[in-house]
Amino acid sequence: MKTITIPRLELMAATIGVRLFSSVKHALKISNIKTYFWTDSSTVLTWIIRREQWSVFVANRINEIRKLTTSEDWFHISTDQNPADILSRGCGPKQLQKRKWWQGPGWLKNSKEQWPKSAVNINEKEVEIEKRKSVISANNTEVESISSQLARRFSRFSKMIRVMAWILRFQPKAKDLRKCAELKNEELLNAQKIIFRLIQKECYSNEET
């Protein structure tokens, strides 16, 4: 089983928070109320704010968050001020009785202008690793967008294979094959394998949603 990264777990927590907000709002029949959401994960905050093509796992949750909130509703909170960390880091009954767990940081009672500004240090490596890939490679093909386009354009699988074979012919490693007017059997077989690999990859990605 694939290990879920810390940023993904934090994104899941943010998604659950939004779902809870939506349920409470619906149950109490509240509308036109200003809400604020806090996370101590700069990576999650960046995913929410930036309009990028994220991986399936991240994109599905970010889309859900954006349907119920706006990026302006989200703020960064330092770890030491985050009441959610009290339980996640482990605590005893006496610590749990402290006000922060039940009421949040004291400054929440102040006006928005008086809230502390938390420094956001973005880990670009964590952010970028979840970008959707769209690179064509004969050995390690990750072309979800290309395979989807082929499926939409060509109803016959044989036609799809031939188109993929022609695409692969124009790779730098395939210079010698460009001299041939017709596609070779080995090219067609390779294209077929790559299409199957793409389909398997996309199905596996859907299992992560």
C-alpha positions as CSV (number, residue, x, y, z in Angstrom):
1,M,0.0,0.0,0.0
2,K,1.3,3.4,-1.0
3,T,2.3,5.7,2.0
4,I,0.3,8.9,2.1
5,T,2.6,12.0,2.4
6,I,2.2,14.5,5.2
7,P,1.0,17.3,2.8
8,R,-1.7,14.9,1.4
9,L,-2.9,14.1,4.9
10,E,-3.0,17.8,5.7
11,L,-5.0,18.4,2.5
12,M,-7.4,15.7,3.6
13,A,-7.8,17.4,6.9
14,A,-8.6,20.7,5.1
15,T,-11.2,18.9,3.0
16,I,-12.9,17.3,6.0
17,G,-13.0,20.8,7.6
18,V,-14.8,22.2,4.6
19,R,-17.2,19.3,4.5
20,L,-18.0,19.8,8.2
21,F,-18.5,23.5,7.7
22,S,-20.9,22.8,4.8
23,S,-22.9,20.2,6.9
24,V,-23.2,22.6,9.9
25,K,-24.2,25.5,7.6
26,H,-26.9,23.4,6.0
27,A,-28.2,21.9,9.3
28,L,-28.5,25.4,10.9
29,K,-29.9,26.9,7.7
30,I,-27.3,29.6,7.7
31,S,-26.6,31.7,4.6
32,N,-24.5,34.8,3.8
33,I,-22.2,34.3,6.7
34,K,-18.5,35.2,6.5
35,T,-16.3,32.2,7.3
36,Y,-12.5,31.8,7.8
37,F,-10.4,28.7,7.4
38,W,-7.0,28.1,8.9
39,T,-4.2,25.7,8.1
40,D,-0.6,25.5,9.3
41,S,0.4,23.8,6.0
42,S,1.9,26.3,3.6
43,T,1.8,23.6,0.9
44,V,-2.0,23.1,1.2
45,L,-2.5,26.8,1.2
46,T,-0.4,27.1,-2.0
47,W,-2.4,24.4,-3.7
48,I,-5.6,26.2,-2.9
49,I,-4.4,29.6,-4.1
50,R,-2.5,28.6,-7.2
51,R,-4.4,27.8,-10.4
52,E,-2.3,24.9,-11.6
53,Q,-3.0,21.4,-13.0
54,W,-2.5,19.3,-9.9
55,S,-2.4,15.5,-9.6
56,V,-5.7,13.6,-9.5
57,F,-5.5,13.1,-5.7
58,V,-4.8,16.8,-5.0
59,A,-7.0,18.2,-7.8
60,N,-10.1,16.4,-6.6
61,R,-9.8,17.7,-3.1
62,I,-8.8,21.2,-4.1
63,N,-11.9,21.4,-6.4
64,E,-14.1,20.3,-3.6
65,I,-12.6,23.0,-1.3
66,R,-13.0,25.7,-4.0
67,K,-16.7,24.8,-4.5
68,L,-17.5,25.6,-0.9
69,T,-14.9,28.3,-0.2
70,T,-12.7,30.9,-1.9
71,S,-9.0,31.4,-1.6
72,E,-9.7,34.6,0.3
73,D,-11.3,32.5,3.0
74,W,-8.1,30.7,3.8
75,F,-5.3,31.9,6.1
76,H,-2.0,30.5,7.5
77,I,-1.6,29.9,11.2
78,S,1.7,29.1,12.9
79,T,2.0,25.6,14.4
80,D,2.3,26.9,17.9
81,Q,-1.0,28.8,17.6
82,N,-2.9,25.9,15.9
83,P,-5.3,24.3,18.4
84,A,-5.7,21.2,16.2
85,D,-2.0,20.3,16.9
86,I,-2.7,19.8,20.6
87,L,-4.3,16.4,20.1
88,S,-2.3,15.4,17.0
89,R,1.0,15.8,19.0
90,G,-0.5,14.0,22.0
91,C,-1.6,15.5,25.3
92,G,-3.1,14.6,28.7
93,P,-6.5,15.5,30.2
94,K,-5.1,18.6,31.9
95,Q,-3.6,20.0,28.7
96,L,-6.9,19.3,26.9
97,Q,-8.7,21.5,29.4
98,K,-6.9,24.5,28.2
99,R,-8.9,27.1,26.4
100,K,-7.0,27.0,23.2
101,W,-8.5,23.6,22.3
102,W,-12.1,24.6,23.0
103,Q,-12.0,28.3,22.0
104,G,-9.0,28.7,19.7
105,P,-6.3,31.3,20.0
106,G,-7.3,34.4,22.1
107,W,-6.7,36.8,19.2
108,L,-9.6,35.3,17.2
109,K,-11.9,37.5,19.3
110,N,-10.2,40.6,18.0
111,S,-11.0,42.3,14.7
112,K,-9.5,40.9,11.5
113,E,-7.1,43.8,11.3
114,Q,-5.6,42.8,14.6
115,W,-4.9,39.2,13.7
116,P,-1.2,38.2,13.7
117,K,0.5,37.9,10.3
118,S,2.0,34.4,10.1
119,A,5.1,34.1,7.9
120,V,4.4,31.6,5.1
121,N,7.5,29.6,4.0
122,I,6.6,27.7,0.9
123,N,8.3,24.4,0.2
124,E,8.3,24.6,-3.6
125,K,9.5,21.0,-3.8
126,E,6.4,19.7,-1.9
127,V,4.1,21.9,-4.0
128,E,5.6,21.1,-7.4
129,I,5.7,17.3,-6.8
130,E,1.9,17.2,-7.1
131,K,1.8,18.9,-10.5
132,R,0.0,16.9,-13.2
133,K,2.6,15.5,-15.6
134,S,2.1,15.7,-19.4
135,V,5.4,14.4,-20.8
136,I,5.7,11.9,-23.6
137,S,8.4,9.3,-23.0
138,A,8.8,5.9,-24.6
139,N,10.2,4.3,-21.5
140,N,8.2,6.1,-18.8
141,T,5.1,7.4,-20.4
142,E,2.9,9.8,-18.3
143,V,0.6,11.3,-20.9
144,E,-2.8,11.2,-19.4
145,S,-4.0,14.2,-21.4
146,I,-2.7,12.7,-24.7
147,S,-4.4,9.3,-24.1
148,S,-7.7,11.0,-23.3
149,Q,-7.5,13.0,-26.5
150,L,-6.8,9.9,-28.5
151,A,-9.8,8.1,-27.0
152,R,-12.1,11.0,-27.8
153,R,-10.9,11.5,-31.4
154,F,-10.6,7.9,-32.6
155,S,-13.4,5.4,-32.0
156,R,-11.3,2.5,-33.5
157,F,-8.5,1.1,-31.3
158,S,-6.4,0.2,-34.3
159,K,-6.5,3.9,-35.5
160,M,-5.5,5.0,-32.0
161,I,-2.4,2.7,-32.1
162,R,-1.3,4.0,-35.4
163,V,-1.6,7.6,-34.2
164,M,0.4,6.8,-31.1
165,A,3.1,5.1,-33.2
166,W,3.5,8.2,-35.4
167,I,3.7,10.4,-32.3
168,L,6.5,8.2,-30.8
169,R,8.4,8.2,-34.1
170,F,9.1,11.9,-33.7
171,Q,11.1,11.4,-30.5
172,P,14.8,12.2,-30.6
173,K,15.6,8.5,-30.1
174,A,13.6,7.4,-33.2
175,K,15.5,9.4,-35.8
176,D,16.4,6.3,-37.9
177,L,12.7,5.2,-38.1
178,R,11.7,8.5,-39.7
179,K,13.2,7.4,-43.0
180,C,10.6,4.6,-43.3
181,A,7.4,5.5,-45.1
182,E,5.4,2.9,-43.3
183,L,5.1,2.0,-39.7
184,K,6.9,-1.2,-38.6
185,N,5.2,-4.0,-36.7
186,E,7.5,-3.3,-33.7
187,E,6.4,0.3,-33.7
188,L,2.7,-0.7,-33.6
189,L,3.3,-3.2,-30.8
190,N,5.3,-0.6,-28.8
191,A,2.5,1.9,-29.3
192,Q,-0.1,-0.6,-28.1
193,K,1.9,-1.4,-25.0
194,I,2.2,2.3,-24.2
195,I,-1.5,2.8,-24.6
196,F,-2.2,-0.1,-22.3
197,R,0.3,1.3,-19.8
198,L,-1.4,4.7,-19.9
199,I,-4.9,3.1,-19.3
200,Q,-3.5,1.1,-16.3
201,K,-1.8,4.3,-14.9
202,E,-5.0,6.3,-15.2
203,C,-7.1,3.6,-13.6
204,Y,-4.6,3.4,-10.7
205,S,-4.7,7.1,-10.3
206,N,-8.5,7.0,-10.0
207,E,-8.1,4.5,-7.2
208,E,-6.2,7.3,-5.3
209,T,-9.1,9.7,-5.5
